[in-house]
Amino acid sequence: MSRLIFITLPVADVPKATAFYKALGFGHNPQFSDDTASCIVISDVIHVMLGTHEKFTSLTPKAICDTKTTTQMLLALNCESREEVDGFVAKALSAGGTTQGKPEDDEFMYQHDFTDLDGHGWGLFHMKATPQ
């Protein structure tokens, strides 16, 4: 059975956050979007719900972490090639995101990261083919 995953992220400005993720080339599902939330389609099974702080706190009794000083989680996304990793980072930087460092090229994996407009960190990686 294939399962859907919906990642919910608090954002300061839903239209700006939506524009950021659309600039990365991701889709948008208006059926699950309104003034308080926006559904970004990463793949057929992965969606990111961008919600206002008010909307997000209606889903949990816990406080939203300050992404300038703390990290609640890191999100990792597999890419088909090194070029796709670099392309996502370049698009993120062009859309106002940041990166925390340079790409890492390990023996088995190539990786780089970006942080979105609200400080949510995304790790992008490409697993190199392993000899059998």
C-alpha positions in Angstrom: 0.0 0.0 0.0 1.3 3.4 -0.9 0.8 6.0 1.8 0.5 9.8 1.5 2.5 12.0 3.8 1.4 15.6 4.6 4.1 17.6 6.3 2.6 20.7 8.0 4.9 23.7 8.4 4.1 27.0 10.1 4.8 30.1 8.0 4.6 33.8 8.5 3.1 34.6 5.1 1.2 31.9 3.2 1.3 33.6 -0.2 5.1 34.3 0.0 5.8 30.8 1.2 3.6 29.4 -1.6 5.5 31.4 -4.2 8.8 30.2 -2.7 7.9 26.5 -3.1 6.4 27.1 -6.5 9.6 28.7 -7.6 11.4 25.4 -6.8 9.1 23.8 -9.4 6.7 22.1 -7.0 3.0 22.0 -7.7 0.1 23.6 -5.8 -3.2 22.0 -4.9 -5.8 24.8 -4.6 -8.4 22.2 -3.4 -6.5 22.0 -0.1 -5.6 25.7 0.1 -7.3 28.8 1.5 -6.3 32.0 3.2 -4.8 30.1 6.2 -3.1 27.3 4.4 -1.6 26.2 1.1 -0.9 22.7 -0.2 2.4 22.2 -2.0 2.7 19.0 -4.0 6.2 17.6 -3.8 5.3 14.2 -5.4 2.3 12.0 -5.8 2.7 10.9 -2.2 4.4 13.9 -0.5 2.6 17.1 0.3 3.6 20.1 2.4 0.9 22.1 4.1 2.0 25.7 4.7 -0.2 27.1 7.5 -0.4 30.4 9.2 0.8 30.4 12.8 -2.8 30.6 14.0 -3.8 27.6 11.8 -0.7 25.6 12.9 -1.3 26.2 16.6 -4.9 25.1 16.2 -3.5 21.6 15.3 -1.2 21.3 18.3 -1.1 22.6 21.9 2.7 23.1 21.7 4.4 26.4 20.8 6.0 26.9 17.4 9.8 26.8 17.7 11.8 29.8 16.8 13.7 28.6 13.7 16.3 31.4 14.1 17.6 29.7 17.3 16.3 26.1 17.3 15.6 23.3 15.0 12.6 21.1 15.4 13.3 18.8 12.5 15.2 18.4 9.3 13.5 17.4 6.1 15.4 15.3 3.6 14.4 14.8 -0.1 16.0 12.3 -2.5 17.0 13.7 -5.9 17.7 11.8 -9.1 21.1 13.4 -9.7 23.8 15.8 -8.4 22.5 18.3 -10.9 19.0 18.1 -9.5 20.4 18.7 -6.0 22.3 21.7 -7.2 19.3 22.9 -9.2 17.0 22.9 -6.1 19.5 24.8 -4.0 20.0 27.4 -6.8 16.2 27.8 -7.2 15.9 28.2 -3.4 18.6 30.8 -3.2 17.0 32.7 -6.1 13.6 32.7 -4.4 15.0 34.1 -1.1 16.1 31.0 0.7 19.5 30.4 2.3 22.0 27.6 2.6 24.1 26.6 5.6 27.2 25.4 3.7 28.7 23.9 0.7 27.7 20.6 -1.0 29.2 17.4 0.5 30.4 14.7 -1.8 30.8 11.5 0.2 31.7 8.1 -1.2 28.1 7.0 -1.5 26.1 10.2 -1.4 26.1 13.8 -2.7 24.2 16.3 -0.5 23.4 20.0 -0.1 20.8 21.9 1.8 18.6 25.0 1.8 16.5 26.8 4.3 13.1 28.3 3.3 11.8 31.8 4.1 10.6 30.6 7.5 13.8 28.8 8.5 12.7 25.2 7.7 15.7 23.2 6.7 15.7 20.9 3.7 18.5 18.4 3.0 18.7 17.3 -0.6 20.7 14.2 -1.5 21.5 11.9 -4.4 22.5 8.3 -3.5 25.3 7.2 -5.9 25.0 3.8 -7.5 26.6 1.1 -5.3 28.6 -1.7 -6.9 27.1 -5.2 -6.5 
